[in-house]
Amino acid sequence: MSSLIQAKDLEVNRQGKYILQNVSLSVGKKDFITIIGPNGAGKSILLECLMGTFMPDKGEIDKKNNLSIGYIPQNFNPDNSMPISVKRFLMLRKNFTPKELKSVSEETNISDVLSKNLSNLSGGELQRVLLARSLLGNPELLILDEPAQNLDIKNQLNFYNLLNQIYQTRNISILMVSHDLHMVMASTKQVICLFHHICCSGEPQTVAKDPEFISLFGNDMAKMMSVYQHTHDHSHNEKLND
Amino acid sequence: MIEPFLIRAIIAGIGVAIITGAIGCFVVWRKMAYFGDSLAHSALLGVALGLVLGISTNLGTMIICSVFAILLIWLQQKKVLATDTLLGILAHAALSIGMVTLSLMERSVDLHSYLFGDILAVTNHEIYLIIFGGLTVLIFLFFNWSSFVLTTINEKLAKSEGLNTMFNQLLIMLLMTIVVAVSFRIVGLLLITSMLIIPAATARQIVNSPEAMAVTSSILGIFAVMLGIYISLYFDTPSGPSIVVASVVIFVSTLFLSSFRKN
């Protein structure tokens, strides 16, 4: 099997309502897939089905043997009642070497915050720590659920630049739920527009013109996407600092 | 010469302080204080069950509390009512049924000692229970520590790394029932939650890792129990509330000192 994950005809329903219906998709090597869709469209559930942490009511999921996945959950909010350092939090992940911890920390620019308390991080720092944690163990696939949701524009930009760097330098596939499509236009190869079923999918510029996309997100979003595409085709060398 | 009852009290107190301190951290982290309270309330039905069936009241408590925990998880899954509402219903139903049953019984029961504990009247049998139950809890905590901590930090993250979070949650709840069942004779059903949360909350002020919090919490619990026994003995006050007063004093002074230090 050449693809990492292949899902066929996934169906999830809750109390007679379809959360997912007829969803098929495949993630291959070096893919960069962005899933977009309105709130409650079933995006997070889809990711959980693919990871195997949620059982769909129908459908098949084929995974490459021993596929290693790095994951960032949506709305990660560490509670202040537990004192835990960033380093200890990273160490809770298994199967990696101290050397890898060092190199991943440098790669994601979190070396300075390793001894900080997890609940005292800024939004940008926290998302980078989560990204670092997902990279430990050298995964073949990153599954990211709205990884930049709670960041301000500047930090969003930094985060996506970092993600793009990682995608360029590592032999890794990325499957991401994100609304910030204009920020990942340059790197994302495929966009899947989900509203319980797959409305449309394809390259970003094709999706933006799709009538189903426009009916779901409106003309403005479609316009914004095509505008950003030009400005973002190059220049990803902004320095990371926050 | 130390009186044997005092030695028993000290041993039992140290044992209870160690396990409530450790599991109490999870109560604080997972915001389970109300669950602990409800568990303790329902324990009174366990006492009644134990007396009616002629088995040990600790065993009765453990049975009822486990049923309580499983019932709660099952009802939570159904998502009919909010958890605190469910807890309130279950806890007060169990408490009231327990009270009614106890009052119907022919022989008189020292309700006061169940509600507020009596560490100075602890028996050898109860000490064995504390040691056995306590070791069980500590062994489970030790071997599942990382999984428990990760599950507590973020369930989805834990799940994605192959942990059975549902099982972990159930296990934490069952460990809590053991803790409540073996230690309610010491501080009493109404005050057991304070042993779970006050030392842990105190420890939170002064440590910076989850492990250190558990150990510190246990040590602070031991201090509180010793101080409480001393107060109880020399001022002839009820032992359970005396222990709680001692731990509150420690909590307040730590809070004061740590905020003083920060400024």
Interface residues (C-beta under 8 A of the other chain):
Chain A: E48 M51 T53 I69 Y71 P73 Q74 F76 P78 D79 S81 M82 P83 I84 S85 R88 F89 L92 R93 K94 N117 L118 I143
Chain B: C25 V28 W29 K31 S146 V149 L150 T152 I153 N154 K156 L157 K159 S160 E161 R204 V207 N208 S209 P210 A212 M213
